[in-house]
């Protein structure tokens, strides 16, 4: 009897256990697949991807009485990335999801009515719907890996890793993002984000039919106004453009969630998930500033953004409504001053460093077979402007604009040249040109003759007045006799050498303007810097560079061969560097491997020697003020040469520090005391050198550096690793085991000593060189670097942060006293 009671008790306990288990919904034992004929119940069941990255199920937005079938992150259910029934919500969760024999996914309400269904891919054998680890809901046929339908082809407001934005002929789809109506309403909102391919491809945000934002057009190998697409520590963007497709996509770094979203306010933002902080960190936002507002300045104008947006008419144009223009109402734009622009002696004026105009189909024409783009535009009276586009194949194309020029913006870097058609009255007449040319030629000859005579007499008398002296108030370089021991080049000689400043000869662009490769009649190769209209630098920087560099001679400084001033043209002529600049190699994933450890060490020491010469060994004491990797040129033997002395300043004997109202330099390389207070000294250059050293050993940029574990810049990351005794983790992975650990650690330690917060604690360049070259020199422990702080980003959509692909930005800031 007792045994029977015991057996009954065990049976009862067993039944109670399974009854209890049955009370839990199937969410506790989720699956990732539905086969044809199977159902999942909306109120209790979900699909979960195999690695538990994403979930498919029914969700209820906060404050809404409606429910939707959607996909979200399993570790962050509040972030919805895809919605199926945006136009037809559920009023309760009594819904079923199934797949029929034709492979159609169907969402049914409680009465069996169809709320949403995917397009039917046609009859197939044993269709299956599966939620993948990428967040893609796909339909496949038994035994096949081909997707017969996928949610990635029908995005909502979010672009995930592996999704594509744009058009391709194979699928016939034009994928775009459509915003939610509000933060709690997934139904289609008024904003769309797409790639418009009628003309040159360009990203566009629209509110209904109206354009709110337009990115620069795809200009052969990059989007105008933006840097080349490159891999970052967070993601790797890609753009495929050919006759059959125009598709943008991106890949995320391993184990990192990245998403791009068009929010309900009409802003596009990209985020990545910070796992330890449990929040989405913003990378960038579009529109970014007021000049990004489409057509803010109207037609035939250019927008410039500093602290606020400012509009200016293009050359040859004037405000259509002057009174409105004075009141900062620019929407009417500008009109021509002189309409005689058809076979009346008209020509072109160049504006540089701009995001190119709207390049929609009816506004633009692209031709890849025209050799003379200027002549082609000139022969068509309707042509308003032209540009020369570098093609991925290595050739050049001609782009011409018609009807209007709208949405043009000055950009600090990665801008293009635009050649505007103007009337003859905006140009010098032929006769005037001839007279000026004759006058300049005669004046140049007489000036050169006088210069030679004065130079010889000056050398004989050894007059001290000819020495360059500093102006301590602003550090300007002055010469009492304005004498320069430097050849003066004839403009025609340079024009011939550069093939008429041909686009094919253009090798770069800087703050001064474009740089061209040339070849003199004697066979010598040269590099020519041409002062651009609208350049942030001007005649004072030009004079400064000529006066300074003419006094300097060192194997690690670039050699200035001469200069030319001709009418409105200002040119500097340098020795040509075959291997371009250090950043050309260092920040490119393929070319970086060409910089082995010994080459990097030689480059570091070469830069240090050049800087020591400027600080101590030359007859002038020079502070460069804009030292960065793009200003380190490399000759055919990869010998580093410091260049670009337009911002340099000279210190007198005994002078150690000065202050300026005009802060110039590049974010990421400026020392804290200079960037914040305008104080600069020899130690400011030491700080910049330390940044360069750490960038060379790591292969990463200080500005734009991102790490998944913290929000420090490269300097902070390096110091953190050093403090944790893991400094070798900073080394560029492409170096593998090439380097001696002791050498690498010494370099990292020297770099950290150079970037210390307190300028008094930074070593001099003599000490730096001694530490780099002497193995027995004792190095002290570095202290916290400048700008060592976590960069804080808001978790809210309306705030933005610096883009991870941000390039160097050279700044000029005027400071009040």
TILO-107814 format. One line per field, with one value per residue (C-alpha): x negated, y negated, z; residue in one letter. Coordinates in steps of 0.001 Angstrom, whole numbers, plus 500000, padded with zeros to 6 digits. Example, Ala and Ser with C-alpha at 12.3 -4.5 7.8 and 13.67 -1.06 7.14 Angstrom:
# residues 2
X	[487700/486330] .
Y	[504500/501060] .
Z	[507800/507140] .
resn	[a/s] .
END
This chain:
# residues 817
X	[500000/497177/495401/498598/499002/495349/495789/498932/497115/494289/496775/498624/495372/494397/497750/497559/494023/495039/498215/496045/493689/496679/497637/494512/494781/492604/490388/488343/487491/487367/486669/485283/487230/490809/491522/494422/497696/496319/497597/496244/498687/498073/498899/496627/494055/491087/488227/484699/481615/479219/476637/479415/478599/482092/485721/488823/492131/495076/494265/496345/494823/494954/498177/499757/502791/501554/499183/496765/494700/491078/487423/485348/482074/482402/480205/482018/485729/486425/484452/486730/484902/487673/491478/493675/497219/496479/499691/501948/501337/502835/505419/504531/501831/504083/502257/500540/497488/497176/495506/497580/496452/495555/493062/495198/494901/498384/499502/503116/505406/507669/510364/507951/507774/504451/502758/499512/497802/494477/494398/494813/491601/493614/494081/491223/490285/490616/490165/488729/488609/485584/484337/480578/477966/477683/481312/482411/485662/485293/487276/485336/486198/485260/481709/480908/479023/480472/482814/486120/487275/485551/486540/483245/484756/487611/486011/488032/486117/482875/479925/478131/474770/475016/478128/477983/479327/479973/480912/479831/481177/481012/483714/485341/485576/484727/484166/484653/485292/488634/488927/491467/494343/493246/491011/493911/495652/493951/496335/494552/493519/492891/489106/487167/483433/482233/479576/480867/479239/480759/477539/474608/475496/476086/477643/480868/483226/486701/489822/492441/491264/489080/485317/484091/480513/478235/474842/472165/472418/470336/467351/465515/463904/465555/468524/467825/467024/466214/463085/462489/464496/462140/462196/462422/462269/466083/467250/466192/468413/468733/470322/470775/471587/471814/474310/476449/476284/475745/475598/474302/473598/471219/469645/469210/466157/466250/468700/469984/473557/473803/476965/477853/481261/483524/485346/488815/487336/485687/482079/479832/477571/475181/474608/472662/473559/471349/471859/470323/472246/475433/476117/475945/472993/473560/470909/472327/475504/476845/477635/474620/474773/477016/475103/476334/479904/480687/480760/480298/478520/480621/479222/475706/474386/471999/472565/469770/470225/468138/470124/473104/473996/473098/474029/472065/472840/470597/468129/469980/473266/475018/477976/481343/482964/480279/482584/483471/479810/478825/481438/479918/482848/480939/483487/483919/480268/478203/478403/475779/474228/473632/475711/473413/472106/472684/469835/468999/465495/466725/464574/464395/463495/462455/463752/461970/462723/466475/469140/470293/473777/476905/476181/479679/480338/481699/478989/475880/474246/471367/469088/466028/464705/464103/460466/461054/463839/463489/463926/466923/468673/467696/469182/472566/474154/476427/473477/473111/470087/467856/465709/463184/463920/461275/462578/461954/460348/457655/458962/460893/464449/466096/469062/471109/474007/477075/480171/478930/476145/477637/476586/472863/470888/467275/465628/462374/461084/461930/463612/463440/462777/465775/465275/468028/468933/468624/468944/465914/466439/465495/462257/459263/459438/456849/455262/455056/453573/450913/450007/449892/447793/445294/445226/444775/442021/440083/440698/439630/436396/435608/436594/434394/431487/431957/432234/428918/427150/428580/427748/424087/423738/425526/423199/420176/421375/422777/425503/427325/430500/431027/431555/435119/436489/439581/442609/443406/446997/448150/444946/445004/441797/440518/437537/436412/435082/437686/434826/435177/432356/434698/435104/438146/439837/441533/445260/445124/442351/444489/447593/445747/444168/447585/449283/451384/452182/453885/456148/454103/451065/452877/451395/453029/454871/453983/454982/452911/454593/454051/450633/449469/446644/444486/441374/439013/437359/434121/435892/436165/439457/441157/444228/446171/448493/451065/452909/456613/459409/461211/458186/457915/454326/453257/450460/449167/448724/447121/444640/444010/443167/440838/438983/438608/437761/435289/433170/433327/431337/431627/432069/435273/436883/438538/436570/438239/436839/438474/441703/443788/446199/448047/451161/453564/451494/449315/447152/444544/442167/440736/438650/440951/441470/442104/443693/446159/446848/446676/450456/450717/449074/449833/453626/454239/454858/452882/450045/449403/447777/445008/443887/441950/440645/437197/438702/441030/438153/436077/439010/439530/435847/435739/438687/437036/433791/435627/437541/434382/432803/435753/435740/432006/429529/430706/429798/433485/435517/438677/441939/443789/447302/448927/446886/448920/448462/449835/447086/444371/443318/441328/438712/437829/435783/438611/436594/439029/439098/441088/443137/445702/444191/447036/448100/444573/443309/439826/438642/435959/433078/434303/437959/439682/443420/445862/449589/451710/455301/455185/455009/454080/453347/455040/457347/455718/452192/452505/451272/453834/452302/452295/455753/457424/455448/453462/450115/447438/443809/441226/443081/446177/444240/443005/446629/447426/444359/445548/448925/447209/444933/447880/449762/446741/446317/450066/451100/454143/455251/455535/458534/461351/459876/462544/462310/465185/464108/463808/464220/460570/458642/455466/453295/455522/455712/451899/451432/454072/452281/448936/450305/451732/448353/449916/448248/447317/451030/450823/448536/449840/450988/449501/446023/446620/443286/440985/440018/437871/440181/437616/437433/441200/441661/439021/440820/444188/442706/441040/444309/446187/443546/444026/447821/447953/450515/447989/445693/442891/442773/442376/438789/436941/436313/432639/433722/436229/433562/431176/433831/434659/431068/429432/430333/428671/430533/432798/436450/438795/442404/444855/447704/451253/451431/453201/456905/457097/460797/463625/465428/469036/471797/475496/477703/480469/481000/480974/477373/474445/470795/467684/467657/465323/464144/463300/460260/457876/459412/457093/458616/458131/459738/459775/459680/460684/458671] .
Y	[500000/497621/498369/497592/494235/493400/494257/492089/489180/489365/489476/486451/484488/485396/484164/480935/480293/480631/478639/475851/475998/475740/472397/470733/469407/470861/467758/469692/472321/470163/471378/469557/471335/471880/474527/474526/475227/474394/471529/469393/467657/463912/463526/466282/467269/465658/466508/465994/466170/469022/466833/464887/461590/460775/461553/461683/461232/458989/455697/452888/449361/447396/445431/447105/449403/451031/453946/454861/457755/456664/457549/456186/456782/459483/457567/454297/454879/451138/450869/452050/452523/453812/453713/455861/454516/450778/449859/452426/452821/455390/454315/457293/459942/462819/463257/466127/466195/468944/469898/471377/473892/471094/469598/466597/465445/464501/462644/463509/461814/463643/464147/465471/462230/461361/458375/458633/461008/461115/461210/464748/466154/468820/472532/474280/477425/477322/473566/472408/468984/468345/465434/465109/463745/460637/459702/460802/462774/465030/467622/470543/473742/477108/478014/474512/471617/469015/466445/466426/463502/461487/458659/456883/456021/454159/451946/449875/447012/448902/450118/453023/454597/456406/454551/452535/449071/448184/449725/452754/454095/457761/457454/454350/452950/449429/449803/446756/445960/444527/442907/443773/441304/440596/442171/444441/444908/447272/446405/444755/441182/438258/438666/440919/441518/442915/442887/440980/442238/439908/438082/438644/440804/438781/439436/437496/436963/435917/434828/435929/434534/431806/432291/431465/432697/433759/435363/434570/436520/439639/438186/441156/442566/440726/438579/434883/433097/436360/438419/441704/444592/446441/449036/447805/449538/449574/450284/450528/448623/449692/448166/450234/448167/449429/449663/452193/451033/448167/449746/448543/451004/451499/454254/453957/454904/458323/458691/455146/454057/451081/449523/446551/445021/442355/441015/439493/435959/436550/437003/439859/441170/444083/445780/448636/450516/450019/453287/452395/449120/450554/447623/446659/444407/442024/441817/439038/437205/435783/432936/431888/428075/425389/425334/428914/427607/428042/424794/422596/419942/420275/420631/419562/419091/420823/421545/421281/422585/421332/420722/419897/420303/417500/417214/415550/415208/417064/415023/413133/413120/410749/411094/411232/409462/407292/406160/409741/410722/408085/409559/413046/414224/415921/418249/416087/416720/414782/413658/412811/409366/409624/411975/411784/415316/416840/416347/412927/413585/415309/417699/419531/418735/421483/421931/424577/426869/427130/429781/429879/428632/430735/433317/434608/435846/432698/430527/432481/434287/436762/437649/439869/439368/435596/434501/430747/430211/426426/426253/428601/426387/423178/424433/425032/421718/423511/424902/423054/424803/427819/430097/432821/436210/438831/442234/445494/446877/444209/441871/438624/437612/434291/433179/430187/428447/426779/424753/423802/424313/425016/426427/425644/425572/424798/427733/427775/430923/433307/430625/430319/427546/426043/423850/421219/419649/415852/412949/411308/408307/410568/411483/409397/408323/409698/406292/405740/409180/408436/405095/406592/409506/407118/404918/407858/409353/406078/405421/408951/408564/405197/406500/409557/407377/405060/408069/409508/406151/405641/409199/408823/405462/406783/409757/407511/405099/407914/405565/406883/405167/407938/410506/411644/410552/411647/409541/410726/409528/412069/413838/412586/412941/409673/408689/405095/405205/407729/409668/413380/415623/417545/417881/416262/418508/417217/418048/419386/421792/423230/423320/425347/427609/428486/428899/425807/426877/429919/431954/435030/433283/432526/434613/433171/430396/428548/425476/423328/424776/427485/429053/430002/432162/430552/431135/428339/428194/429394/432582/431740/432767/430181/429805/426548/425203/422812/420423/421186/418635/418892/420556/420350/419225/416135/413774/413500/417286/417308/414595/416333/419635/418056/415931/418787/421769/419783/419530/423258/426186/429715/433166/433647/430391/430049/427872/424775/424181/420809/418886/416922/413998/413303/411116/412930/416114/417004/420114/421981/424395/427348/430390/433247/436059/439333/441112/438350/437910/440197/440403/441808/444983/444968/444770/447068/450740/451998/449474/449518/452938/451290/449453/452132/451504/450301/447813/446483/446127/444274/441962/441208/440378/438333/436200/435733/434565/432112/430708/430437/428438/426038/425678/425469/425893/423477/419806/419188/420799/421997/423351/425188/425038/427425/430603/433652/436803/435193/432547/435217/435866/438921/438935/441908/443431/442863/440154/437942/434214/431711/429386/426554/423646/421212/421229/421358/418694/417665/417180/414724/415515/416187/416308/419488/418942/416522/416170/415449/414483/416499/420212/422229/425907/429269/430924/434014/432566/429262/429191/428406/425066/423910/425168/423805/420655/419767/420265/421854/422735/425266/427766/427333/428935/431640/432528/432768/434957/437284/437666/438484/441029/442864/442789/444274/447200/447932/447204/445348/441708/439869/437913/440316/443178/445439/448389/450590/450657/446913/443446/442319/440943/442655/440821/441873/445426/445620/444284/446665/449638/448368/447917/451457/452778/453836/451192/453595/454055/450581/451788/451964/455529/455374/455320/458733/459818/457533/455287/455732/455349/453159/450762/450590/449947/447208/445488/445693/444342/441433/440668/440601/438344/435905/435686/435090/432552/430184/428639/428203/431973/432700/433328/431078/432411/432899/435173/436932/437734/438903/441227/442644/443227/444120/447484/446628/443355/443604/442801/441618/442739/440675/438859/438467/437112/433977/434292/437451/437755/439965/438352/438272/438787/438336/441366/439291/439208/435434/435023/435878/436704/436543/439030/441955/441376/437816/436568/433910/430456/427474/424684/420977/419564/415899/415424/412351/411026] .
Z	[500000/500916/497646/495704/497485/496765/493063/492850/494509/491959/489080/490464/490837/487257/485883/487899/486544/482896/483510/484922/481911/479577/481139/479660/476091/473378/473590/476117/473479/470361/466841/463793/461032/459821/457212/454767/456569/460047/462214/465006/467317/467537/471216/472504/469891/468189/465850/467188/464956/465695/467466/469218/467517/466211/467025/464799/466582/467423/469168/470590/470334/473558/473847/470804/470733/467523/467108/464353/463057/463224/463737/466617/468461/471098/473544/472821/472110/471903/468639/465830/462520/460218/460193/457947/458265/458465/456623/458281/462027/464382/466919/469128/469236/468189/464910/463156/460914/458334/455051/452233/449623/447184/449640/450625/454238/455484/458611/459512/462032/464478/461823/459198/457219/455589/457255/455307/452912/451119/447305/446023/444534/442662/443100/444857/446701/450498/451084/454418/456105/458317/460429/459854/462255/460077/460813/457335/457054/454005/452063/450596/448780/450224/449240/447927/449493/447112/448634/446763/448906/451644/453960/453136/449740/451445/454138/456581/458219/458945/456869/458548/457822/454485/453311/450103/449411/445781/442441/440452/437164/438178/440834/439370/442900/444033/447764/449971/453623/454737/458152/460815/461116/464687/467317/468378/465032/462531/459698/456733/457530/455227/454802/452429/451989/448689/445986/442988/439797/437203/436326/438673/441715/444876/448288/448804/451756/450657/452484/450017/446664/448215/448562/452076/451776/448939/449306/446752/443464/442822/441015/439575/442712/445621/446502/445927/449170/450974/451393/449622/451049/453374/456117/459700/463062/463087/459554/455897/453424/449776/446686/443537/440465/436907/434049/435911/439541/441965/445411/448775/451589/454493/456566/460321/462337/463977/466855/466403/465705/463337/461932/459732/460403/458926/461973/462171/462116/458719/459897/458776/461529/461831/465190/466705/469879/472940/474747/478101/478279/476754/474441/470771/470005/467043/464317/462134/461192/457916/457396/459455/459316/457844/454546/454069/453722/450039/448063/451148/449082/445931/442410/441348/444866/447259/450950/453507/457043/459939/463100/460911/457254/454855/451185/448390/444704/442283/440263/437523/439457/441866/444276/442556/445527/447197/450007/450937/450651/453219/455566/455137/453023/450243/448651/445509/444704/442196/438565/435965/435960/432212/430034/427002/427442/423996/421519/422908/424165/427329/429346/432656/436243/438631/442164/444211/447139/446666/446854/443239/442218/442059/439373/438643/435124/433479/435059/434106/431221/431531/428634/428969/425436/425366/425579/425884/428402/428369/424587/424721/427266/425473/422189/423851/424834/427317/429273/432583/434072/433726/435841/435090/436646/437365/436276/438176/435000/435187/432478/432765/432004/431264/433384/432231/433996/432464/433486/436974/439504/442913/446290/446085/449317/450226/452022/453963/452296/449460/447371/443593/441086/439295/436220/435885/432530/432782/430373/428791/431067/433987/432252/431217/427560/425159/424728/428443/428889/426279/427836/431302/430058/428429/431508/433869/431712/431613/435297/436181/434221/435803/439220/438826/437676/440658/442933/441705/442128/445616/446550/445542/447277/450327/450577/450306/452959/455152/456218/459224/458110/455584/458320/458939/462296/464213/464921/468429/468437/465881/464902/461295/459336/457914/455802/455979/452449/451182/449650/448991/447846/445577/441777/440188/437620/434500/434472/430922/431921/434717/432537/429894/432522/434002/430613/431223/434803/433320/435570/434669/436206/439456/442276/445366/447157/450348/452319/449920/446831/444192/443592/440089/438812/436141/434097/433113/429697/431300/432398/436106/437717/439916/442128/441783/444484/443060/445371/444958/444921/448239/449840/453609/453072/451201/450295/453870/454099/450640/451634/454939/453267/450684/453238/455682/453547/451449/454611/455424/454022/455416/453899/455913/454760/451368/448959/447525/444032/443414/443070/440591/440925/437670/437580/439944/439982/442976/442600/444641/442893/444868/444180/443181/445688/443846/446801/447663/451385/454393/454809/451260/452582/456292/456173/453210/453982/450982/450766/454528/454191/452111/455248/457094/460591/459525/457051/459745/462184/459572/458838/462548/463049/459827/460955/464359/462715/460487/463443/465552/462728/462755/466539/467215/464377/461674/461796/462496/465280/463559/464958/462203/463802/461292/461559/460441/458377/455205/455484/455565/451962/450835/448078/445870/448717/451230/452983/454931/454224/456275/454055/454137/456072/455380/459043/460510/462905/464010/467589/468575/470883/474401/473335/474554/474202/472606/472143/469100/468386/465162/465917/462842/462518/462256/464771/466204/465971/467871/471464/474198/475186/471565/470587/473726/474603/471478/473275/471112/471648/470508/472697/470484/467622/470005/470765/467031/466514/469278/467573/464261/465956/467536/464219/462421/464823/465034/461437/462792/462856/466146/464882/464092/466158/467650/469981/471054/474722/475363/473850/474043/471089/469853/472418/475292/473965/473729/477254/478620/477035/478358/481851/481727/480455/477158/474974/472154/471422/469867/467060/463504/462838/459323/460916/462513/464061/462031/464935/468001/471034/472810/469829/469524/473247/473142/470253/471992/475219/473400/471622/474933/476491/473610/473993/477747/478912/480511/477848/480412/480877/477172/476036/473591/470096/470998/473863/471606/469023/471743/473166/469735/468641/471958/473458/476776/477317/480359/479623/482339/482749/480663/482336/481102/477535/476408/475589/477715/478272/477177/474254/475425/472886/473512/473258/471693/467953/467633/468745/466518/466893/464765/461913/462272/458718/459444/457677/458858/459164/459056/461104/461523/464630/465646/469396/471357/474231] .
resn	[x/x/x/x/x/x/x/x/x/x/x/x/x/x/x/x/x/x/x/x/x/x/x/x/x/x/x/x/x/x/x/x/x/x/x/x/x/x/x/x/x/x/x/x/x/x/x/x/x/x/x/x/x/x/x/x/x/x/x/x/x/x/x/x/x/x/x/x/x/x/x/x/x/x/x/x/x/x/x/x/x/x/x/x/x/x/x/x/x/x/x/x/x/x/x/x/x/x/x/x/x/x/x/x/x/x/x/x/x/x/x/x/x/x/x/x/x/x/x/x/x/x/x/x/x/x/x/x/x/x/x/x/x/x/x/x/x/x/x/x/x/x/x/x/x/x/x/x/x/x/x/x/x/x/x/x/x/x/x/x/x/x/x/x/x/x/x/x/x/x/x/x/x/x/x/x/x/x/x/x/x/x/x/x/x/x/x/x/x/x/x/x/x/x/x/x/x/x/x/x/x/x/x/x/x/x/x/x/x/x/x/x/x/x/x/x/x/x/x/x/x/x/x/x/x/x/x/x/x/x/x/x/x/x/x/x/x/x/x/x/x/x/x/x/x/x/x/x/x/x/x/x/x/x/x/x/x/x/x/x/x/x/x/x/x/x/x/x/x/x/x/x/x/x/x/x/x/x/x/x/x/x/x/x/x/x/x/x/x/x/x/x/x/x/x/x/x/x/x/x/x/x/x/x/x/x/x/x/x/x/x/x/x/x/x/x/x/x/x/x/x/x/x/x/x/x/x/x/x/x/x/x/x/x/x/x/x/x/x/x/x/x/x/x/x/x/x/x/x/x/x/x/x/x/x/x/x/x/x/x/x/x/x/x/x/x/x/x/x/x/x/x/x/x/x/x/x/x/x/x/x/x/x/x/x/x/x/x/x/x/x/x/x/x/x/x/x/x/x/x/x/x/x/x/x/x/x/x/x/x/x/x/x/x/x/x/x/x/x/x/x/x/x/x/x/x/x/x/x/x/x/x/x/x/x/x/x/x/x/x/x/x/x/x/x/x/x/x/x/x/x/x/x/x/x/x/x/x/x/x/x/x/x/x/x/x/x/x/x/x/x/x/x/x/x/x/x/x/x/x/x/x/x/x/x/x/x/x/x/x/x/x/x/x/x/x/x/x/x/x/x/x/x/x/x/x/x/x/x/x/x/x/x/x/x/x/x/x/x/x/x/x/x/x/x/x/x/x/x/x/x/x/x/x/x/x/x/x/x/x/x/x/x/x/x/x/x/x/x/x/x/x/x/x/x/x/x/x/x/x/x/x/x/x/x/x/x/x/x/x/x/x/x/x/x/x/x/x/x/x/x/x/x/x/x/x/x/x/x/x/x/x/x/x/x/x/x/x/x/x/x/x/x/x/x/x/x/x/x/x/x/x/x/x/x/x/x/x/x/x/x/x/x/x/x/x/x/x/x/x/x/x/x/x/x/x/x/x/x/x/x/x/x/x/x/x/x/x/x/x/x/x/x/x/x/x/x/x/x/x/x/x/x/x/x/x/x/x/x/x/x/x/x/x/x/x/x/x/x/x/x/x/x/x/x/x/x/x/x/x/x/x/x/x/x/x/x/x/x/x/x/x/x/x/x/x/x/x/x/x/x/x/x/x/x/x/x/x/x/x/x/x/x/x/x/x/x/x/x/x/x/x/x/x/x/x/x/x/x/x/x/x/x/x/x/x/x/x/x/x/x/x/x/x/x/x/x/x/x/x/x/x/x/x/x/x/x/x/x/x/x/x/x/x/x/x/x/x/x/x/x/x/x/x/x/x/x/x/x/x/x/x/x/x/x/x/x/x/x/x/x/x/x/x/x/x/x/x/x/x/x/x/x/x/x/x/x] .
END
